[in-house]
Amino acid sequence: ELLKNDMVKDDDKIPFAGKIYDEAGRMIRLVEDIISLSRLDEGADDMRRENIDLYVLADKAVQSLEPQAEAAGVSLKLTGVSAVLTGVPHLLYSVIYNLCDNAIKYNHKNGKVTVNIQNESSTVVLSVQDTGIGIAPEHQERIFERFYRVDKSHSKAVGGTGLGLSIVKHSVKIHHARIEVKSLVGKGTTVTVIFPG
């Protein structure tokens, strides 16, 4: 409104525009996440499943998040082996992406994030391990709830929508997989997703 009515000093116009741009981007991400969740609530009957190598998908997600990790001073690496499973590619990608995104955001400078894919006899196992701030035991059950924040001030600073882990939970359920969280405050978190092979 101030900009529209030309009530902003010239020196302040670019910072104002930057804030508007950032907030508009956050709103777009929020709307996209809400749409994704509402589609997941309806089920995945209309989503095409195919055989996909989880390691290849994880490599794509890791490469996509590399600039973000570098900017945060966090090392991000992928380990493990090729593991083919039947699933919905964009949902599997969103699981890996959201888990890695959180592991970077809630980490320390010079921290590490390791994504590992294992192909076991009857399961495919994805784990995302970080050296970040960790999650207290009383919060671990609730982190997959919509808009639940463990640390509200930190969440606002890193700009999440509060829906990423809820999307992960729904996507995992659609693939008949299970998810486990192990975390120590100040030491880091490991999230493991076990897919039926």
Secondary structure as the mmCIF struct_conf table of DSSP 4:
data_model
#
loop_
_struct_conf.conf_type_id
_struct_conf.id
_struct_conf.beg_label_comp_id
_struct_conf.beg_label_asym_id
_struct_conf.beg_label_seq_id
_struct_conf.end_label_comp_id
_struct_conf.end_label_asym_id
_struct_conf.end_label_seq_id
TURN_TY1_P TURN_TY1_P1 LEU A 2 ASP A 6
BEND BEND1 VAL A 8 VAL A 8
HELX_RH_AL_P HELX_RH_AL_P1 ASP A 10 ASP A 41
TURN_TY1_P TURN_TY1_P2 GLU A 42 GLU A 42
BEND BEND2 ALA A 44 ALA A 44
TURN_TY1_P TURN_TY1_P3 ASP A 45 ASP A 46
BEND BEND3 MET A 47 MET A 47
HELX_LH_PP_P HELX_LH_PP_P1 ARG A 48 ARG A 49
STRN STRN1 GLU A 50 ASP A 53
HELX_RH_AL_P HELX_RH_AL_P2 LEU A 54 ALA A 72
TURN_TY1_P TURN_TY1_P4 GLY A 73 GLY A 73
STRN STRN2 SER A 75 GLY A 80
STRN STRN3 VAL A 84 GLY A 87
HELX_RH_AL_P HELX_RH_AL_P3 PRO A 89 LYS A 105
TURN_TY1_P TURN_TY1_P5 TYR A 106 TYR A 106
BEND BEND4 ASN A 107 ASN A 107
TURN_TY1_P TURN_TY1_P6 LYS A 109 ASN A 110
STRN STRN4 LYS A 112 ASN A 119
BEND BEND5 SER A 121 SER A 122
STRN STRN5 THR A 123 ASP A 130
BEND BEND6 GLY A 132 ILE A 133
HELX_RH_AL_P HELX_RH_AL_P4 PRO A 137 GLN A 140
TURN_TY1_P TURN_TY1_P7 GLU A 141 PHE A 144
BEND BEND7 GLU A 145 GLU A 145
TURN_TY1_P TURN_TY1_P8 ARG A 146 PHE A 147
BEND BEND8 VAL A 150 ASP A 151
HELX_RH_AL_P HELX_RH_AL_P5 LYS A 152 VAL A 158
TURN_TY1_P TURN_TY1_P9 GLY A 159 GLY A 159
BEND BEND9 GLY A 162 GLY A 162
HELX_RH_AL_P HELX_RH_AL_P6 GLY A 164 ILE A 174
TURN_TY1_P TURN_TY1_P10 HIS A 175 HIS A 176
STRN STRN6 ARG A 178 LEU A 184
TURN_TY1_P TURN_TY1_P11 VAL A 185 LYS A 187
STRN STRN7 GLY A 188 PRO A 196
#
